[in-house]
Amino acid sequence: MQTAHLSSLKAKHHSLDRRIDAESHRPHPDQFLLAELKRRKLRVKEQMEA
């Protein structure tokens, strides 16, 4: 059974994944924003695995 915290982290991870995908498919993606979103996603993933 998942805890509320883990569920919240999974939702954040999925949301960041969607934002990264959307930004990547823009005609001129903001590379700084993409890097920041990827860093956030990695931090969330690390928290999920801890």
C-alpha positions as CSV (number, residue, x, y, z in Angstrom):
1,M,0.0,0.0,0.0
2,Q,1.3,3.4,-0.9
3,T,1.7,6.2,1.5
4,A,0.2,9.6,0.8
5,H,3.7,11.0,0.5
6,L,4.8,8.5,-2.1
7,S,1.6,9.1,-4.1
8,S,2.3,12.8,-4.0
9,L,5.8,12.3,-5.2
10,K,4.6,10.1,-8.1
11,A,2.1,12.8,-9.1
12,K,4.8,15.5,-9.0
13,H,7.1,13.2,-11.1
14,H,4.4,12.6,-13.7
15,S,3.6,16.3,-13.8
16,L,7.2,17.3,-14.4
17,D,7.4,14.6,-17.1
18,R,4.5,16.1,-18.9
19,R,6.0,19.6,-18.6
20,I,9.3,18.4,-19.9
21,D,7.6,16.7,-22.8
22,A,5.5,19.8,-23.6
23,E,8.5,22.1,-23.5
24,S,10.6,19.7,-25.6
25,H,8.1,19.8,-28.4
26,R,7.8,23.6,-28.7
27,P,9.4,25.1,-31.8
28,H,12.1,26.8,-29.7
29,P,12.3,25.0,-26.3
30,D,13.8,26.9,-23.4
31,Q,17.0,24.9,-22.6
32,F,17.4,26.5,-19.2
33,L,13.8,25.6,-18.2
34,L,14.3,22.1,-19.5
35,A,17.4,21.7,-17.4
36,E,15.6,23.0,-14.3
37,L,12.6,20.7,-14.8
38,K,14.9,17.7,-15.3
39,R,16.8,18.5,-12.1
40,R,13.5,18.8,-10.2
41,K,12.3,15.5,-11.7
42,L,15.6,13.8,-10.6
43,R,15.2,15.1,-7.1
44,V,11.7,13.8,-6.9
45,K,12.8,10.4,-8.2
46,E,15.6,10.2,-5.6
47,Q,13.0,11.0,-2.9
48,M,10.8,8.2,-4.2
49,E,13.6,5.7,-4.0
50,A,14.8,6.8,-0.5
